[in-house]
Amino acid sequence: MFEIDPAFIATSHALGDLALCHARLQADARFPWIVLIPRRVGARELEDLAAGERDVLMDEVLRAGAAVRAIAEALGRPAAKLNVAQLGNVTPQLHVHVIARRPDDAAWPAPVWGVGVAEGYTPAAQSAAEAAARRVLGL
């Protein structure tokens, strides 16, 4: 049975399920950021997905990119660049990060990992971010 690693539960908010992935809003208001987690038991690497599933994942990554741009717009901080990463060094469950970046963000131009401390969304900003993401993702 598929289960989401507890690390994701602790650091993000559920947006809903796409065809392949469970989508989550990362709980760090400094960066509009969606994590996509393919709902496949035991998947740790891209190679653990079937060829057709990898195609679906790429489509969902592109949709998440549009969603993080929409989040950034809703928060009044339009994205200048999208970062997409599939690391898994800390949390090995297969997942893909899709992050909106700006030259004035807390980590620019470096990667977001290990920079400062996550800042939670205000209730209003979280509601706006989730609504923007769900609208674009069709959730």
N, C-alpha and C positions, 0 to 999 in steps of 0.2 A: 504494500500500500504506500502511495506517495505521501511524504510528509515534508514540510518546509523546515529547514534547519532552524533551531531556536534563535540563532544569532540574527536571522532576518526578522523574526518576530519582534525581537528586542530593539531593532534599529530602524524599523520601517513600518509603514501603514499599508494595509491591503487596499488595492484598487480594484482587483477582480481578475478573472481568468479570460485569457485570449484562447485561440485554438490550441496552442501548444503550451504557452507560458502562463504562470501566475505573475501578475504585475504588482509591484509595490513601490510606493513613494518613499524614498529615503528620508528619514527624520532629521534632516539637516537643512534648515532654511537658507543657508549660505549658498547652496547649489541646487537648482532644480534638477532632480535626479530620480530616475526610475531604475529599478532592478527587475530584470526578467528572469524567472526561474522556470526552466522547462519541467513540466510535470511528468518526469520519467524516473521511476525508482532506480536508485543507484547511479544515476548519471553524474559523472565527475568531469568529463572532458567532452569537447565537441564531437569527437569520434564515437562517443557513446550514443549519439543520435543517428537514426537512419538518414540516408541521403535526402529523402523527401522532408524529413523533420528539420534538417539543416536549412533547407529552402524556406520553410515556414518560419524558422527562427530569424533568418535574415529579414523577412518581411516584417516580423514583429519588432525587430530592432529599428527598422525604418519608421514604423508607426510610433514607437516609443520616442524616437528622435523628434517627430512632429509634436508629440505630447509634451516633451520637456520644453520645447520652444513655446508651446501654448502656456505652460506653467510660468515660464519666464516673463512672457507678455502680461499674463494676469497679475503678476507681482510687480510689474513696472520696471523690469530689468531684462530687456530683450537679450537673447543669446547672441554672441558673436561667433561661437564655435561649439560644435558638439564633440564630446569625447565618448568613445565606445571602448569598453574593456571587458575581457573575460580572463580573470586572474585565478581566483580560487586558492591562493596560497594560505589564507587564514581560514576561510570557510570553503571546504572542497566541493560542496554540492554545486553542480553546474549552474552558473548564473552569469548574466551579462549586465554590466552597468552602462547606462546611457545618461550622460551628464551634460547639462548646458553650462557653458563657460563664458566668462567676460573678462576683459583686461583689468577690470577693477575688482574681481572677486578675491577672496581671501588667499587663494593658492596660485593665482596666475603668475607665470605661465607653467608652473610645475604641476604635477599630478595632485589630485585632491587628498590622497591618502596621507595620513599622519600630519596634516596641517591644522594646527589649532584644535579647538574643541567644537564638536557639533553644536549647533544652535537650533533648538526646537522651533517649530512654527508657532505663531500665535494662532488661536482658534480660527480667526477670520482668514488669515493667510493660508492655513491648512485647508480650510473649506474651499477657498478659491483655487488652490493648487489641485486638490482632488477633483473638483468639478471640471477644471480645464483638461486635466489628463483623461478623465472618464469620457468627456465629450469627444475628444480626438480619437481615443482608443475604441469608442463605441461600446463602452461598459455602462 
